[in-house]
Every structure is written in C-alpha cells, then in structure tokens.
Amino acid sequence: KIHDRVSVKTEIGDGSRGFGVLGQADIYFTRFSLTGAAATGSQGQANVGTAWRISDNQLVYGNYALSPDHSERKRGVVTLGQRMTLSNQVKLFSEGQFSRTTENVSLSHAYGIDFTPITEVNVGVSMQLSNLSNGYPGDNGRDAFSAWASIERKKISGLSRIEFRRDSGVTNRRQFV
C-alpha cells in the first residue's frame, strides 16, 4: 500500500503453468475506483476495471479482460453492470457481457435480486440469457435460472444453490446443476 488511495501488488511464481509475474495497481477516490492487473507467462492476461458509486444506493462498474480461453486462444471480455440497494433487505443487480475470440462472439445478460429477511439469512434468484455465435449456421444459446439460500451464524454457515440451464441451437439440452 503506497497511500490510503493507492495500492500496488506484485507476485512472482514458478507454478505448474510455468514462470509468471503478476502485477496489480488500484486507485481509490471517494466515489470512484480504477484497477488494473497484468500477468506474464504461459497464462498471460490483462485486466482493467472501474467502479463508480453514483449514490449511496447505486454502483455502476465496467471491466475489460484479455486472457487465454480453454483452447489457448486470446479472449477479450467487456463487462458492464450495476448494483442497486432498494432497502436494507433488497438488492438488485444487472450485468451485460460481450466476449470475443478469433472464432466466437458471445453476448450475455444477467439479472438478479438478493433478499435478506434477517441478518444471518440471504436468499436470491437470478436469470442469465446468453448467445454464442461461432460464424456457422446453428448458433448456441443458453438460458440459466438460479436460486440460492445462505445462512451465516456463529456455529453454522452454509450455502445451497440450484440452477436450471436450457441450451438451444447446435446443442439442445436441459439440465439442473
């Protein structure tokens, strides 16, 4: 930590994925923050993000990440979202994400609500709508609906989540996760 509003982190490693260096810098202002990170090595990646607290009840954020996907192609992802506090018990969020590799383009939207009926208990639901275009006929889509509940007390804590996914296009399937 350099200052109350600036922090810099560095990590050097020689792990199972090869030698790498990770660097991160964060700058904080009263209602605005900026962060950036970069890593070298076989899994090199870069990330820059920002968040702006519009009011005590609303936060908007954006992020750009460039990293390899599971097949080692570079993948760029832009994320834009917001979180709103409606009351001490209810919070809403929405997020959009655009992703691109040399072969694929995807767009997804997520919406959700968190409800805290009492201090130790949290429940929520969310919906995600996604579309993957690979440039060939038969693009894929995925709709996911999730519900969760958690409890956090001195002697017990836990989280349970269920998700229903509906894939369409080249792959048609329905599954619970």
C-alpha positions in Angstrom: 0.0 0.0 0.0 1.6 3.2 -1.1 -1.1 5.6 0.1 -4.6 5.5 1.5 -5.9 5.7 -2.1 -3.2 3.8 -4.0 -2.1 0.2 -3.7 0.3 -1.9 -5.8 0.7 -5.6 -5.5 3.3 -7.9 -7.2 3.5 -11.7 -7.2 6.2 -13.9 -8.8 5.8 -17.6 -9.2 7.0 -20.7 -10.9 4.0 -22.9 -10.8 2.6 -25.8 -12.8 1.8 -23.5 -15.7 5.3 -22.0 -15.9 7.0 -18.9 -14.7 4.9 -15.9 -14.3 4.7 -12.4 -12.8 1.5 -10.8 -11.7 1.2 -7.0 -11.0 -1.8 -5.1 -9.9 -2.5 -1.4 -9.2 -5.6 0.0 -7.5 -6.5 3.7 -7.2 -9.4 4.8 -4.9 -11.3 8.0 -4.8 -14.3 9.0 -2.8 -16.9 7.5 -5.2 -14.7 6.1 -8.0 -12.1 3.4 -8.3 -9.7 2.2 -11.0 -7.9 -1.1 -11.1 -5.5 -2.8 -13.5 -3.7 -6.1 -13.5 -1.4 -7.9 -15.8 0.3 -11.3 -15.7 3.1 -12.9 -17.9 3.9 -16.5 -18.5 2.1 -19.2 -20.3 -1.3 -18.0 -19.0 -0.6 -14.3 -19.5 -3.6 -12.0 -19.1 -4.5 -8.3 -18.6 -7.5 -6.7 -16.9 -8.6 -3.1 -16.3 -11.7 -2.1 -14.5 -13.5 0.8 -12.9 -16.4 1.3 -10.5 -18.4 4.5 -9.8 -20.7 4.9 -6.8 -23.4 7.1 -8.2 -25.2 7.4 -4.9 -25.1 5.5 -1.6 -27.6 3.1 -3.2 -26.2 2.6 -6.7 -22.9 1.4 -8.1 -22.0 1.0 -11.8 -18.9 -0.9 -13.0 -17.1 -1.8 -16.1 -14.2 -4.2 -16.8 -12.1 -5.3 -19.8 -10.2 -8.6 -19.6 -7.9 -10.2 -22.1 -6.9 -13.8 -21.3 -6.5 -17.2 -23.0 -9.5 -19.4 -23.1 -9.5 -23.2 -22.6 -8.0 -23.7 -26.0 -5.2 -21.1 -25.6 -6.8 -18.5 -27.9 -6.9 -14.9 -26.7 -10.3 -14.0 -25.4 -11.4 -10.4 -24.8 -14.3 -9.8 -22.4 -16.1 -6.5 -21.8 -18.4 -6.4 -18.7 -20.8 -3.6 -17.7 -23.1 -3.8 -14.8 -24.8 -2.1 -11.9 -25.9 -2.9 -8.3 -28.7 -1.1 -6.6 -29.8 -1.2 -2.9 -33.5 -0.7 -2.6 -33.6 -1.2 1.1 -31.7 -2.9 3.9 -33.2 -6.1 2.8 -33.4 -5.9 -1.0 -30.6 -5.5 -3.6 -30.8 -5.8 -7.4 -28.1 -6.3 -10.0 -27.9 -6.4 -13.8 -24.9 -7.2 -15.9 -24.0 -7.4 -19.6 -21.0 -9.2 -21.0 -19.6 -9.2 -24.5 -16.9 -11.8 -25.3 -14.9 -12.4 -28.4 -12.2 -14.8 -29.7 -10.9 -15.1 -33.2 -13.7 -17.7 -33.9 -16.5 -16.9 -31.5 -18.6 -14.0 -30.3 -20.9 -14.2 -27.3 -23.3 -11.8 -25.6 -24.9 -12.5 -22.2 -27.2 -10.6 -19.8 -27.8 -11.4 -16.1 -30.4 -10.0 -13.7 -30.9 -10.9 -10.1 -32.2 -10.0 -6.7 -30.8 -10.6 -3.2 -33.2 -10.6 -0.2 -32.0 -10.6 3.4 -35.1 -11.3 5.6 -32.9 -11.4 8.8 -29.3 -10.6 9.3 -28.0 -14.1 9.1 -30.1 -15.3 6.1 -29.8 -14.4 2.5 -31.9 -15.8 -0.5 -31.8 -14.8 -4.1 -32.7 -15.6 -7.7 -31.1 -14.7 -11.0 -31.6 -15.2 -14.7 -28.9 -15.3 -17.4 -29.6 -15.1 -21.1 -26.6 -15.9 -23.5 -26.0 -16.2 -27.1 -22.8 -17.7 -28.7 -22.1 -17.1 -32.4 -19.3 -19.1 -34.0 -19.9 -17.8 -37.5 -21.5 -21.1 -38.7 -25.2 -21.9 -39.0 -26.7 -23.1 -35.7 -25.5 -20.6 -33.1 -25.9 -21.7 -29.5 -27.9 -20.1 -26.8 -28.1 -20.7 -23.0 -30.7 -19.5 -20.6 -30.0 -20.2 -16.9 -32.2 -19.7 -13.9 -30.7 -19.9 -10.4 -32.0 -19.8 -6.8 -29.8 -19.8 -3.7 -30.0 -19.5 0.1 -27.3 -19.0 2.7 -27.0 -18.8 6.4 -24.1 -17.3 8.4 -24.2 -17.7 12.2 -21.6 -18.3 14.9 -22.0 -22.1 15.0 -23.3 -22.8 11.5 -22.8 -21.5 8.0 -23.9 -22.8 4.6 -24.9 -22.1 1.1 -27.1 -24.0 -1.2 -27.7 -23.2 -4.9 -29.7 -24.8 -7.7 -29.6 -23.8 -11.4 -31.6 -24.9 -14.4 -30.0 -24.5 -17.8 -31.6 -24.6 -21.2 -29.3 -24.9 -24.2 -30.5 -24.4 -27.7 -29.1 -24.3 -31.2 -26.5 -26.9 -32.2 -26.8 -28.5 -28.7 -30.3 -28.9 -27.3 -30.4 -30.0 -23.7 -31.9 -29.1 -20.3 -30.1 -29.8 -17.1 -30.1 -29.0 -13.4 -26.7 -28.1 -11.9 
